[in-house]
């Protein structure tokens, strides 16, 4: 009816409809189909086709080949699968068969066939052995890495080629170690294995019977400075595959630097000392130092024998001081026969005349001569003023046992303001003079001087304690001191010399003389002539 509303289909109704349709379709599909027949005609007969013999053979062969190829393919892939992760058939490493073994199995089998040492052994010259366990040296062999390398070279896709023939791998078994650990172990173990006797040099000993050589001592202490040599030797032997290393012939131990044979020449020289003499010429006599006296000054350093023997400097200096006490004339009081006062005592004063032994240099000179072990004669060494190069010695002709002035000299009586010159005991010249003004600053100092420097046309300059400068021109300058005192002309004085002029119009310290007198001294009095001045 057109006006009625159809009832609504629910989800369940819809599902049921779908199932029913599906079931009908399935039944229709399962029924056999019938070809429609023409009315009044019988069904036609189908004629069967026949295959030619050649074609049948070809097909058969193809089928067989496919089957064979399939079977071979099956065998290849099965073999490939089985070969994975293993060494291929007929594989040998160092003649050890590792066929069908995994890398780990092959490593264990090859490693078991190799005999690696457990320690490195050092054999000392006395036969003592010191072992260094390889585990303490950072041991690492090359077997594992080599087997792994060979495993990576397996071509599994050609596994079937290994069924016949043989694949050989060969390598030289070796191990690595940590050089720093080896050095550390050698230093620790070898130094601890040192003996108890230190090496000692041969030396010469002075006994009551003379000199004799004390022989060297061969020690058994290892010289730590030679451990690098030991390390190099050990590493070279290890590289050769030697694990028991002989140290015979290897210079590792402390050795004496000096052996008895090295001292034969020194001994011969020392044995000749008794006959040795050092002669020092002091003009009027000679001082002789004999070997029998100074052989007791000789010392031999046991710890430094290569430097030979030494000489006791204190004992030599004591001898030099004795020489100075006997032969020095500088800074002594002399007895002098004056022209007007007879014999007087004259102190050295400010003068620089006399023999003054340079003790330090004389001491070193004698030490050097003793070391040379040669008899000789020498001149004394006298002191030299470092500021003026003035040598504290005298003309040898004036030197006697009792005096160093002799009979040729200049004499200045400062109190009488007079000058005399004697040559070989005879008066040659005399004149009045003017000395330094009689004040503490300008007063001419008494003493024993000598003529040691001459100059012409010298300008004398100086300054007072008040800071006032002065200058004096001279024609004849005869220097007798190291501090500016000399004999010179004073032409400005005319003929006024002597008396008491010095008290109110004296010089700055020099001896003022008439021009002719200064000229005479300049031209006739020899350098080195003593000048005795006294008050």
C-alpha positions as CSV (number, residue, x, y, z in Angstrom):
1,X,0.0,0.0,0.0
2,X,1.2,3.4,-1.0
3,X,0.3,5.1,2.2
4,X,1.8,2.5,4.5
5,X,5.4,2.9,5.8
6,X,7.6,-0.1,5.4
7,X,9.1,-1.6,8.4
8,X,12.9,-0.5,8.9
9,X,15.6,-3.2,8.3
10,X,17.8,-3.8,11.2
11,X,21.6,-4.6,11.2
12,X,20.8,-8.2,12.0
13,X,18.3,-8.5,9.1
14,X,20.9,-7.1,6.8
15,X,23.6,-9.6,7.9
16,X,21.2,-12.5,7.4
17,X,20.4,-11.4,3.9
18,X,24.0,-11.3,3.0
19,X,24.6,-14.8,4.3
20,X,21.7,-16.2,2.3
21,X,22.9,-14.7,-0.9
22,X,26.4,-16.1,-0.4
23,X,25.1,-19.6,0.3
24,X,23.0,-19.5,-3.0
25,X,26.1,-18.4,-5.0
26,X,28.2,-21.2,-3.5
27,X,25.6,-23.9,-4.5
28,X,25.3,-22.5,-8.0
29,X,29.0,-22.6,-8.5
30,X,29.3,-26.3,-7.3
31,X,26.8,-27.6,-9.8
32,X,28.4,-29.2,-13.1
33,X,27.8,-27.1,-16.2
34,X,26.1,-28.9,-19.1
35,X,27.0,-28.0,-22.7
36,X,23.8,-27.4,-24.6
37,X,23.0,-30.0,-27.2
38,X,21.6,-29.4,-30.6
39,X,18.3,-31.1,-31.1
40,X,18.4,-34.1,-33.3
41,X,22.3,-34.5,-33.3
42,X,24.6,-36.9,-31.6
43,X,27.6,-35.4,-29.6
44,X,30.9,-35.0,-31.6
45,X,34.0,-37.1,-30.8
46,X,37.4,-35.4,-30.0
47,X,40.5,-36.8,-31.7
48,X,43.6,-37.2,-29.4
49,X,47.0,-35.4,-30.4
50,X,50.2,-37.5,-30.5
51,X,53.8,-36.1,-29.5
52,X,56.9,-36.7,-31.7
53,X,59.8,-38.9,-30.3
54,X,62.4,-36.1,-30.6
55,X,60.3,-33.6,-28.7
56,X,59.7,-36.2,-26.0
57,X,63.5,-36.8,-25.6
58,X,64.2,-33.1,-25.4
59,X,61.6,-32.6,-22.8
60,X,62.9,-35.5,-20.9
61,X,66.5,-34.2,-21.0
62,X,65.3,-30.7,-19.9
63,X,63.4,-32.2,-17.0
64,X,66.5,-34.2,-16.0
65,X,68.8,-31.2,-16.3
66,X,66.4,-29.1,-14.2
67,X,66.3,-31.8,-11.6
68,X,70.1,-32.2,-11.6
69,X,70.7,-28.4,-11.5
70,X,68.2,-28.2,-8.7
71,X,69.9,-30.9,-6.8
72,X,73.4,-29.4,-7.3
73,X,72.1,-26.0,-6.3
74,X,70.7,-27.7,-3.2
75,X,74.1,-29.3,-2.5
76,X,76.0,-26.0,-3.1
77,X,73.9,-23.9,-0.8
78,X,73.9,-26.6,1.9
79,X,77.7,-26.8,1.6
80,X,77.9,-23.0,1.7
81,X,75.8,-22.9,4.8
82,X,77.8,-25.6,6.5
83,X,81.1,-23.9,5.6
84,X,80.2,-20.5,7.2
85,X,82.3,-19.5,10.2
86,X,84.8,-22.4,9.8
87,X,88.0,-23.1,8.0
88,X,87.5,-24.8,4.7
89,X,88.5,-28.4,4.0
90,X,92.2,-29.3,3.7
91,X,93.3,-26.1,5.4
92,X,96.5,-26.2,7.5
93,X,98.3,-23.6,9.6
94,X,101.9,-24.4,10.3
95,X,101.1,-28.0,9.3
96,X,98.3,-28.2,11.8
97,X,95.0,-29.2,10.2
98,X,92.3,-26.7,11.0
99,X,89.6,-28.0,8.5
100,X,86.0,-27.4,9.7
101,X,87.3,-25.7,12.8
102,X,85.9,-22.4,14.1
103,X,88.4,-19.5,14.6
104,X,88.4,-20.1,18.4
105,X,89.0,-23.9,17.9
106,X,91.7,-23.3,15.3
107,X,93.5,-20.8,17.6
108,X,93.4,-23.3,20.5
109,X,94.8,-26.1,18.4
110,X,97.5,-24.0,16.8
111,X,98.5,-22.3,20.1
112,X,98.7,-25.8,21.7
113,X,101.2,-26.8,19.1
114,X,103.6,-23.9,19.8
115,X,105.8,-23.8,22.8
116,X,106.1,-20.3,24.2
117,X,108.4,-19.6,27.2
118,X,106.8,-18.7,30.4
119,X,109.7,-16.3,31.3
120,X,112.8,-14.5,30.0
121,X,115.9,-15.7,31.8
122,X,119.1,-13.7,32.2
123,X,122.2,-15.7,33.1
124,X,124.8,-13.7,34.9
125,X,128.6,-14.3,34.4
126,X,128.7,-16.3,37.7
127,X,125.9,-18.6,36.4
128,X,123.2,-17.1,38.5
129,X,119.8,-16.9,36.7
130,X,117.3,-14.1,37.0
131,X,113.8,-14.8,35.6
132,X,111.3,-12.3,34.3
133,X,107.8,-13.8,34.0
134,X,106.3,-12.8,30.7
135,X,103.1,-11.9,32.3
136,X,105.0,-9.0,34.0
137,X,106.2,-7.7,30.7
138,X,102.8,-7.1,29.1
139,X,103.0,-10.4,27.1
140,X,101.0,-10.7,23.9
141,X,101.6,-13.3,21.1
142,X,100.7,-13.1,17.5
143,X,98.8,-16.4,17.2
144,X,95.3,-15.1,17.8
145,X,95.6,-12.2,15.4
146,X,97.3,-14.4,12.7
147,X,94.6,-17.1,12.9
148,X,91.9,-14.4,12.7
149,X,93.6,-13.0,9.7
150,X,93.7,-16.4,8.0
151,X,90.0,-16.9,8.8
152,X,89.1,-13.6,7.1
153,X,90.8,-14.9,4.0
154,X,88.5,-17.9,3.6
155,X,86.4,-17.7,0.3
156,X,83.3,-19.6,1.3
157,X,81.7,-19.2,-2.1
158,X,84.4,-21.5,-3.5
159,X,84.1,-24.0,-0.6
160,X,83.8,-26.9,-3.1
161,X,87.3,-26.2,-4.5
162,X,88.8,-27.3,-1.2
163,X,87.6,-30.9,-1.4
164,X,90.8,-31.7,-3.2
165,X,94.3,-30.2,-2.8
166,X,95.6,-28.5,0.3
167,X,95.8,-24.9,1.5
168,X,98.8,-24.1,3.7
169,X,99.3,-21.0,5.9
170,X,102.6,-20.4,7.6
171,X,103.8,-17.8,10.1
172,X,106.6,-17.3,12.6
173,X,105.2,-17.5,16.1
174,X,106.3,-14.5,18.1
175,X,105.2,-12.4,21.0
176,X,105.2,-8.7,21.9
177,X,106.1,-7.1,25.2
178,X,106.0,-3.7,26.8
179,X,109.5,-2.2,26.5
180,X,108.8,0.2,29.4
181,X,107.8,-2.7,31.6
182,X,110.9,-4.6,30.6
183,X,113.1,-1.7,31.4
184,X,111.3,-1.2,34.8
185,X,111.7,-4.9,35.6
186,X,115.4,-5.0,34.6
187,X,116.2,-2.0,36.7
188,X,114.4,-3.3,39.7
189,X,115.5,-6.9,39.5
190,X,119.1,-6.4,38.3
191,X,119.9,-3.7,40.7
192,X,118.5,-5.8,43.5
193,X,120.6,-8.7,42.3
194,X,123.8,-6.6,42.6
195,X,126.5,-8.0,44.8
196,X,128.1,-6.5,47.9
197,X,131.6,-5.5,46.7
198,X,132.1,-2.1,45.2
199,X,134.7,-1.5,42.6
200,X,137.7,0.5,43.9
201,X,140.5,2.2,41.9
202,X,144.1,1.3,42.4
203,X,146.1,4.0,44.2
204,X,149.6,4.8,45.5
205,X,150.1,4.6,49.2
206,X,152.9,6.2,51.2
207,X,154.4,3.9,53.7
208,X,157.4,4.0,56.0
209,X,159.3,2.0,53.3
210,X,158.4,4.4,50.5
211,X,155.6,4.3,48.0
212,X,153.7,1.3,46.8
213,X,150.7,0.6,44.6
214,X,147.5,-0.8,46.2
215,X,145.8,-2.8,43.5
216,X,142.3,-2.2,42.2
217,X,139.3,-4.1,43.4
218,X,136.9,-5.7,40.9
219,X,133.4,-5.3,42.3
220,X,130.1,-7.0,41.5
221,X,127.8,-4.0,41.6
222,X,125.8,-3.4,38.4
223,X,126.5,0.0,37.0
224,X,123.0,1.6,36.7
225,X,124.4,3.9,33.9
226,X,124.9,0.7,31.8
227,X,121.4,-0.6,32.1
228,X,120.5,0.8,28.7
229,X,123.2,-1.4,27.2
230,X,121.6,-4.4,29.0
231,X,118.1,-3.5,27.8
232,X,119.3,-3.2,24.2
233,X,121.1,-6.6,24.4
234,X,118.0,-8.3,25.9
235,X,115.6,-6.9,23.3
236,X,117.9,-7.9,20.4
237,X,118.1,-11.5,21.8
238,X,114.3,-11.6,22.3
239,X,113.9,-10.5,18.6
240,X,116.0,-13.5,17.7
241,X,113.7,-15.8,19.7
242,X,116.2,-16.3,22.5
243,X,114.6,-16.5,25.9
244,X,117.6,-17.6,28.0
245,X,120.1,-14.8,27.5
246,X,123.7,-15.1,28.6
247,X,125.3,-11.9,29.9
248,X,128.9,-13.2,29.7
249,X,131.1,-10.6,28.0
250,X,128.6,-7.8,28.5
251,X,130.1,-4.9,30.4
252,X,127.5,-4.2,33.0
253,X,129.3,-4.0,36.2
254,X,131.1,-1.2,37.9
255,X,134.7,-1.3,36.9
256,X,137.7,0.5,38.5
257,X,138.7,3.5,36.5
258,X,142.3,3.1,37.5
259,X,144.2,-0.2,37.6
260,X,147.7,-0.8,38.9
261,X,149.3,-0.7,35.5
262,X,148.0,2.9,35.1
263,X,150.1,4.0,38.0
264,X,153.5,2.6,37.0
265,X,154.8,5.9,35.7
266,X,153.6,7.8,38.8
267,X,155.2,5.2,41.0
268,X,158.5,5.5,39.2
269,X,158.4,9.3,39.6
270,X,157.6,9.1,43.3
271,X,160.3,6.6,43.9
272,X,162.8,9.1,42.5
273,X,161.7,11.9,44.9
274,X,164.4,11.1,47.4
275,X,167.0,12.2,44.9
276,X,165.1,15.3,43.9
277,X,166.2,18.8,44.8
278,X,164.5,22.2,44.3
279,X,167.1,25.0,44.6
280,X,166.0,28.6,45.1
281,X,168.6,31.3,44.4
282,X,168.6,34.1,47.0
283,X,171.7,35.7,45.6
284,X,174.1,35.5,48.5
285,X,173.0,31.9,49.2
286,X,170.8,29.1,47.8
287,X,168.0,27.4,49.7
288,X,167.7,23.7,48.8
289,X,164.5,21.8,49.3
290,X,165.2,18.1,49.2
291,X,162.9,15.2,48.3
292,X,163.6,13.5,51.6
293,X,162.0,16.6,53.2
294,X,159.0,17.1,51.1
295,X,158.0,13.5,50.3
296,X,156.0,13.6,53.5
297,X,154.0,16.5,52.0
298,X,152.7,14.2,49.2
299,X,149.2,12.7,49.4
300,X,147.6,10.3,47.0
301,X,143.8,10.6,46.6
302,X,142.4,7.0,46.7
303,X,139.1,8.2,45.3
304,X,140.6,10.2,42.4
305,X,143.8,8.3,41.4
306,X,143.7,9.5,37.8
307,X,144.6,13.0,39.0
308,X,147.8,11.6,40.5
309,X,149.2,12.7,43.8
310,X,148.5,16.0,45.5
311,X,150.8,18.1,47.6
312,X,149.8,19.3,51.0
313,X,149.5,23.1,50.4
314,X,149.6,24.0,54.1
315,X,152.9,22.3,54.5
316,X,154.4,24.0,51.5
317,X,153.1,27.4,52.7
318,X,154.7,26.8,56.0
319,X,158.0,26.2,54.2
320,X,157.6,29.4,52.1
321,X,156.9,31.4,55.3
322,X,160.2,30.2,56.7
323,X,161.9,31.4,53.5
324,X,160.2,34.8,53.8
325,X,161.2,35.1,57.4
326,X,164.8,34.5,56.5
327,X,165.3,36.2,53.2
328,X,162.7,39.1,53.1
329,X,164.2,42.5,53.7
330,X,161.1,44.6,53.0
331,X,159.5,46.1,56.1
332,X,162.5,45.4,58.3
333,X,164.6,47.8,60.4
334,X,168.1,48.4,58.9
335,X,171.3,49.6,60.4
336,X,172.7,52.4,58.3
337,X,175.9,54.3,58.4
338,X,174.9,57.9,58.0
339,X,177.2,60.7,56.8
340,X,176.9,62.9,59.9
341,X,175.3,60.8,62.6
342,X,177.2,57.5,62.3
343,X,175.3,54.2,62.6
344,X,171.5,54.7,63.0
345,X,168.4,52.5,62.8
346,X,166.1,53.3,59.8
347,X,162.7,51.8,59.6
348,X,161.0,50.8,56.4
349,X,158.5,53.6,56.8
350,X,156.6,54.6,53.7
351,X,159.3,53.4,51.5
352,X,158.9,50.4,49.2
353,X,162.5,49.2,49.0
354,X,163.5,45.6,49.8
355,X,162.9,42.0,48.9
356,X,159.4,40.8,49.5
357,X,158.6,37.2,48.6
358,X,155.2,36.7,46.9
359,X,154.2,33.8,49.2
360,X,151.1,32.6,47.4
361,X,152.7,32.4,44.0
362,X,155.9,30.9,45.5
363,X,153.8,28.2,47.2
364,X,152.1,27.3,44.0
365,X,155.4,27.3,42.1
366,X,156.9,24.8,44.5
367,X,153.8,22.6,44.4
368,X,154.1,22.5,40.6
369,X,157.7,21.6,40.7
370,X,157.1,18.7,43.2
371,X,154.4,17.3,40.9
372,X,156.8,17.4,38.0
373,X,159.3,15.4,40.0
374,X,162.3,17.1,38.4
375,X,165.2,18.7,40.1
376,X,165.7,22.3,39.2
377,X,166.9,25.7,40.2
378,X,164.6,28.7,40.2
379,X,164.6,32.4,41.1
380,X,162.3,33.6,43.9
381,X,159.0,35.2,43.0
382,X,158.6,38.7,44.5
383,X,155.5,40.6,45.1
384,X,154.2,43.1,42.5
385,X,152.1,46.1,43.4
386,X,148.9,45.6,41.4
387,X,148.3,49.3,41.0
388,X,151.8,50.5,39.9
389,X,153.5,47.2,38.7
390,X,156.2,48.1,41.2
391,X,158.3,44.9,41.9
392,X,159.5,44.5,45.5
393,X,163.0,43.4,44.8
394,X,166.4,45.1,44.7
395,X,169.5,45.2,42.5
396,X,171.2,41.8,43.2
397,X,174.6,43.5,43.6
398,X,173.5,45.2,46.8
399,X,172.3,41.9,48.4
400,X,174.4,40.3,51.1
401,X,173.5,38.2,54.1
402,X,173.4,41.4,56.3
403,X,172.1,44.1,54.1
404,X,170.3,44.9,50.8
405,X,171.6,48.5,50.5
406,X,175.3,48.0,49.7
407,X,177.7,50.9,49.2
408,X,175.9,52.7,46.4
409,X,173.0,54.7,47.6
410,X,171.3,58.1,48.0
411,X,171.1,59.5,51.5
412,X,168.7,62.3,52.6
413,X,168.9,63.8,56.0
414,X,165.5,65.4,56.3
415,X,166.4,67.2,59.5
416,X,169.6,68.7,58.0
417,X,167.8,69.2,54.6
418,X,170.8,67.7,52.8
419,X,171.3,65.1,50.0
420,X,174.3,62.8,49.3
421,X,175.0,60.3,46.6
422,X,177.6,57.6,47.2
423,X,178.9,55.2,44.6
424,X,180.8,52.2,45.7
425,X,181.4,53.9,49.0
426,X,182.7,57.2,47.6
427,X,180.8,60.4,47.7
428,X,179.9,61.6,44.2
429,X,177.4,64.4,44.8
430,X,175.7,66.4,47.5
431,X,173.4,69.4,47.8
432,X,170.9,71.1,50.0
433,X,167.3,70.3,49.5
434,X,163.8,71.4,50.5
435,X,161.4,68.6,51.7
436,X,157.7,68.7,52.3
437,X,156.2,71.4,54.4
438,X,156.3,70.5,58.1
439,X,152.6,69.7,58.4
440,X,150.9,66.4,58.9
441,X,149.6,66.4,55.3
442,X,152.7,67.5,53.5
443,X,155.6,66.3,55.7
444,X,158.0,64.0,53.8
445,X,157.8,60.5,55.2
446,X,161.1,58.8,56.3
447,X,161.8,55.4,55.0
448,X,163.8,53.2,52.6
449,X,163.1,54.0,48.9
450,X,164.7,53.4,45.6
451,X,164.9,55.2,42.3
452,X,162.5,53.2,40.0
453,X,161.2,55.6,37.4
454,X,162.5,58.7,35.6
455,X,160.8,61.2,33.3
456,X,161.6,64.5,31.7
457,X,159.3,67.6,31.6
458,X,156.6,66.0,33.9
459,X,153.8,68.1,35.3
460,X,153.1,67.1,38.9
461,X,149.5,67.6,40.0
462,X,147.5,66.9,43.1
463,X,145.1,68.4,45.6
464,X,145.0,69.2,49.2
465,X,142.6,67.8,51.8
466,X,140.7,71.1,51.5
467,X,140.1,70.3,47.8
468,X,142.5,72.9,46.4
469,X,144.3,71.7,43.3
470,X,147.9,72.3,42.6
471,X,150.4,71.6,39.8
472,X,154.2,71.8,39.6
473,X,156.2,71.7,36.3
474,X,159.5,69.8,36.4
475,X,162.3,69.1,34.0
476,X,163.9,66.1,35.8
477,X,161.6,63.8,37.6
478,X,163.1,60.9,39.6
479,X,160.3,58.9,41.2
480,X,161.3,57.0,44.4
481,X,157.9,55.8,45.6
482,X,154.5,54.3,44.6
483,X,152.6,57.3,46.0
484,X,154.1,60.3,44.3
485,X,157.3,61.1,46.3
486,X,160.3,61.9,44.1
487,X,163.5,63.9,43.6
488,X,163.0,66.8,41.2
489,X,164.2,70.2,40.2
490,X,162.6,73.4,41.7
491,X,163.9,76.2,39.5
492,X,161.5,78.7,41.1
493,X,163.5,78.5,44.3
494,X,166.6,79.9,42.6
495,X,169.5,79.2,45.0
496,X,167.4,79.0,48.2
497,X,167.6,75.5,49.5
498,X,168.4,73.9,52.9
499,X,168.0,75.4,56.4
500,X,164.4,75.7,57.7
501,X,162.7,76.6,54.5
502,X,160.7,73.4,54.6
503,X,159.0,74.6,57.8
504,X,157.2,77.5,56.1
505,X,157.6,77.0,52.4
506,X,158.1,73.3,51.9
507,X,157.0,71.1,49.0
508,X,153.9,68.9,48.9
509,X,156.1,66.0,50.0
510,X,158.7,65.7,47.3
511,X,162.4,66.5,47.6
512,X,163.0,69.8,45.8
513,X,166.5,70.1,44.4
514,X,168.5,72.7,42.4
515,X,168.2,72.1,38.7
516,X,171.7,70.8,38.3
517,X,171.3,68.4,41.2
518,X,168.1,67.0,39.8
519,X,169.8,66.7,36.4
520,X,172.8,64.9,38.0
521,X,170.5,62.3,39.6
522,X,168.5,61.9,36.4
523,X,171.7,61.3,34.4
524,X,174.0,59.4,36.8
525,X,172.1,57.6,39.5
526,X,171.0,54.1,38.2
527,X,167.5,52.8,38.4
528,X,167.2,50.6,41.5
529,X,169.6,52.7,43.6
530,X,168.4,52.7,47.3
531,X,167.3,56.1,48.7
532,X,167.6,56.3,52.5
533,X,165.6,59.1,54.1
534,X,165.5,59.8,57.8
535,X,164.7,62.5,60.3
